[in-house]
Amino acid sequence: MHLDVQDLRNFYYRSALGRAAQASLRSRMREFWPEAKGQTVVGFGFATPLLRPYLGDARRVMALMPGPQGVMPWPSGMPNVSVLTEETSWPIETGHVDKLVLLHGLETSERASDLLEECWRVLGPGGRALFIVPNRAGLWARRDRTPFGYGRPYSSSQLETQLRKHQFLPERHLGTLYQVPSSRKLWMKSGPALEKIGRRMPTFLAGGAFMVEATKLVYPPKGKVQESKLTNPVGVLKPAAKPV
């Protein structure tokens, strides 16, 4: 079940809690990807809050938004790079993406396996994907007043198992959203301090969400190599019996 794009926009761009969540997610992502010079960066779901830092140096930035969610023009005051697309059929050639980030895309998808196959298809050799999902043990997944309270939350092991099944190799993971998911002044003021404390904790004590960076695995064709149906290789004459 995808959230409506208007609800996502209102949360991230028009609420204090959403702007704090945006800052937390973006700073953690920059630890993985500090720059993307000359690369193609694609976001799926509602990844626009994280893509702005790459508009200046990336070769191309695209924000793909699934049909059930809806689309909005982005970025404001600049040429539009957001695209309304089928959830499992993206208008991108195979192997052309260097960096791919999913936010509010995987956990809300009813066709998660097909979606991961599409992620694998568009990612190029040496490309990296960053999957951001709600932590099933965190407070944010228990509050439906934020986008992280919808869809299927994950544990880190659940997500990594699913990624491996679709030929992704999990490389690194981080926790994020350590502040309390509340707009009350007390919790908002303590948010920065809670974020600093949370980042010093072990990763398995993730906050409201966690990020898993994965690379694309390319396996050889499965099964045995079939023998040629030709009796003799092309250009080689069939041996004939000769009298002794």
Secondary structure as GFF3:
##gff-version 3
##sequence-region A 1 244
A	DSSP	alpha_helix	5	14	.	.	.	ID=ss1
A	DSSP	alpha_helix	16	32	.	.	.	ID=ss2
A	DSSP	beta_strand	40	45	.	.	.	ID=ss3
A	DSSP	alpha_helix	48	51	.	.	.	ID=ss4
A	DSSP	three_ten_helix	52	54	.	.	.	ID=ss5
A	DSSP	beta_strand	60	66	.	.	.	ID=ss6
A	DSSP	beta_strand	82	85	.	.	.	ID=ss7
A	DSSP	beta_strand	97	103	.	.	.	ID=ss8
A	DSSP	alpha_helix	112	122	.	.	.	ID=ss9
A	DSSP	beta_strand	123	134	.	.	.	ID=ss10
A	DSSP	three_ten_helix	140	142	.	.	.	ID=ss11
A	DSSP	three_ten_helix	147	149	.	.	.	ID=ss12
A	DSSP	alpha_helix	156	165	.	.	.	ID=ss13
A	DSSP	beta_strand	168	176	.	.	.	ID=ss14
A	DSSP	alpha_helix	185	199	.	.	.	ID=ss15
A	DSSP	beta_strand	209	216	.	.	.	ID=ss16
###
